[in-house]
Amino acid sequence: MHPLMRYRGEPVEVRMRDGRMYRGVIDGDPPPGGIFIISPFRRRFIPFFAIAFVFSFRFRRRIF
């Protein structure tokens, strides 16, 4: 299991390498190599190699 899965069900903010920001909740059992983020609009797959930072809204700290 990837270390990010311990934050499953919590609101997070993910910043991609290209600067795009996604906000949502880490969801379910992802396929190997990524995570699913549920946002108010849709469910999005984000590959691990593209993640630059993950912030938890509850603690406001950087996970990586």
ZIMO-V511901 format. One line per field, one symbol per residue. ss: DSSP state (H for helix, E for strand, - for the rest). phi: phi as a letter, one per 20 degrees, with the letter a starting at -180 (. if undefined). A space follows every 10 residues. Layout:
ss = ???
phi = ???
This chain:
ss = --HHHHH--- EEEEEE---- EEEEEEE--- ---EEEEE-- --EEEEEHHH EEEEEE---- EE--
phi = .fgfffegne fccddegenf dcdrcfcldf fgnacddedg daececfgfe eebcdeffdl ceee
